[in-house]
Amino acid sequence: MARLLVLGGSWFLGRAVVEEALARGWEVTTFRRGQTGHDVAGVTPIRGDRTNPDDLARLAAGGPWDAVVDTSSFVPRETLAVAKALDPVVGRYVLISTVSVYEGWPVEPLTEESRVLDCPSTAGPDFGFDGNPGPSIYGFTKAGCERAVTEVFGHDRAVLLRPGVILGPYEYVGRLPWWLHRVARGGRVLAPGQPHRSIQPVDVRDVATFALHTATADGPVGTFNVTASGRETMSDFLTACQQTTGSNATFTWITDEEWLVAQGVAQWTELPLWRTYRGAWAVDSVKARDAGLITRPLLDTATDTWAWLRNGGDAVAHERASEQGIAPDKEHAILGTWDARERDRCGSQ
Ligand SMILES: NC(=O)c1ccc[n+]([C@@H]2O[C@H](COP(=O)([O-])OP(=O)(O)OC[C@H]3O[C@@H](n4cnc5c(N)ncnc54)[C@H](OP(=O)(O)O)[C@@H]3O)[C@@H](O)[C@H]2O)c1
């Protein structure tokens, strides 16, 4: 039986990691303050703050562990302190990072060889700057967290996982929940962009399973992009939402993206998953697939997320959830303007 430490572990990805590890019969310790989410039954919880050196010393005294999965790493200097405290008592450090660490995100297609934002391992929470469409302070500081873990654990004991958008049960950002509720409401739905554009959201449980694969002593080490293959499309996604909710919604595809942007629609948030930049869904995950990543169809993710929402969806309220989704009046007005534009175009031909 493996002994696993999860930093976080009370909601969304951390919770999925914990549930999967317990299902495998692993012994699981979680470390968190006790402020968000729930302890999954079966874990050994240690309460503490990762920013507090005394708490880290107390945590380390609870070891050893074969591996740590760190889902709650955002500030490089704090992650450096965590890594130093855990180095003597942990075999491998699996860090949940993000594709936002790439300099070219979301504009260029990306592989693990693409340039990463430069951030020292000693940086604080405000390092870097927010650009449009990128880079972001989030990306800079996550890159600094990667550096911190690699400096302490070395390339043979560090695993850096870079997921793109993660969806699935317990999602707190609210992207898939918003689309499911919108499609369930029915009527005409504004469908953004090209229906056949491929998208790569990855199911939270598939990220968790791959994280545990890398946490095992003979599992792969190194850096991996963790995204779906891109075989499914935006149309597949909306169809999955429709099938799942049994909705009578019809989709009006607004394929002229420049026009849609000009209507003042915020991509990524007002219409979640819609992004015009070609790099947003062009992240190469072949390396992870070759190492064992398996991703499930979007329909499975939509079905299980809808079941979770219908059962009361016990996600913790998160400030980002309120950013998601277009107001019904705005959607209605844009569809009306689009219809008029299409009628004019047909009339003038
Ligand atoms: N959502 C996406 O689409 C997406 C995409 C790419 C990458 N990611 C990455 O995926 C990860 C998501 O992780 P997640 O879903 O498990 O949630 P999370 O919000 O990253 O982590 C929250 C967990 O960390 C604990 N925590 C927070 N501050 C703490 C502190 N100071 N000391 C100790 N524990 C603390 C929380 O419990 P307490 O509050 O009780 O302490 C909670 O259990 C993140 O690293 C994110 O960057 C997400």
The ligand as a Gaussian input file, in Angstrom:
#p B3LYP/6-31G(d) Opt

LIG

0 1
 N       -9.550000      24.670000     -12.705000
 C       -8.850000      24.546000     -13.799000
 O       -9.391000      24.534000     -14.918000
 C       -7.336000      24.403000     -13.697000
 C       -6.586000      24.370000     -14.856000
 C       -5.199000      24.167000     -14.774000
 C       -4.609000      24.013000     -13.548000
 N       -5.344000      24.087000     -12.414000
 C       -4.686000      23.892000     -11.121000
 O       -5.329000      22.807000     -10.494000
 C       -5.282000      22.988000      -9.076000
 C       -6.709000      22.909000      -8.548000
 O       -6.644000      22.395000      -7.300000
 P       -7.939000      22.150000      -6.383000
 O       -9.115000      21.960000      -7.246000
 O       -7.627000      21.037000      -5.443000
 O       -8.174000      23.499000      -5.581000
 P       -7.242000      24.669000      -5.034000
 O       -8.127000      25.848000      -4.904000
 O       -6.024000      24.822000      -5.784000
 O       -6.787000      24.145000      -3.584000
 C       -7.558000      24.346000      -2.514000
 C       -7.093000      23.414000      -1.384000
 O       -5.916000      23.921000      -0.778000
 C       -6.144000      24.162000       0.610000
 N       -5.424000      25.399000       0.959000
 C       -5.617000      26.625000       0.431000
 N       -4.785000      27.522000       1.014000
 C       -4.051000      26.823000       1.929000
 C       -3.036000      27.188000       2.860000
 N       -2.600000      28.454000       2.985000
 N       -2.477000      26.220000       3.630000
 C       -2.919000      24.938000       3.537000
 N       -3.888000      24.535000       2.672000
 C       -4.445000      25.474000       1.886000
 C       -7.665000      24.305000       0.723000
 O       -8.146000      23.896000       1.991000
 P       -8.326000      24.957000       3.190000
 O       -9.003000      26.163000       2.618000
 O       -9.158000      24.209000       4.172000
 O       -6.960000      25.270000       3.688000
 C       -8.161000      23.311000      -0.349000
 O       -8.175000      21.990000       0.157000
 C       -4.634000      24.329000      -8.822000
 O       -3.269000      24.133000      -8.528000
 C       -4.782000      25.051000     -10.163000
 O       -3.756000      25.984000     -10.376000
 C       -6.701000      24.268000     -12.458000

